Amino acid sequence: MASSRTEASSTLLGNGKVLVAGGLNGLIVSGTELYDPVSNSWSSAGNLTTARYQHTATMLASGKVLVVGGVGSAGVVMTAELYDPASNTWSDAGSNVIGRRAHTATLLPSGKVLVVGGA
């Protein structure tokens, strides 16, 4: 990896690559990286809009990844972001009603994501 980190998220994408987002390495990390097990190599997946750790990353049926909550430089993060592996881009996904960190996020059969617990 270009940037070592703890408390990041890792998500297996539909194309077999692994998205690693956010985390801590002495500072709060906004960078994201893709691991390709076929070539055994890492590449950049851009930056989160908001650097965060203790967040969740949920693979959606569309193949996009929803990143929710966590802790940022100003405390608990209220926003969510979407990663699109087809375009290797991040976009805004709105705000949470309640800020959460160290929570769970589960994709429901309806396509909605249930966010529960945390602090």
Buried (B, 14 or more C-beta within 10 A) or exposed (E): EEBEBEBBBEBEBEEEBBBBBBBBBEEBBBBBBBBEEEEEEBEEBBBBBBBBBBBBBBBBEEEBBBBBBBBBEEEBBBBBBBBEBEEEEBEEBEEBEEBBBBBEBEBEEEEEBEBEEBE
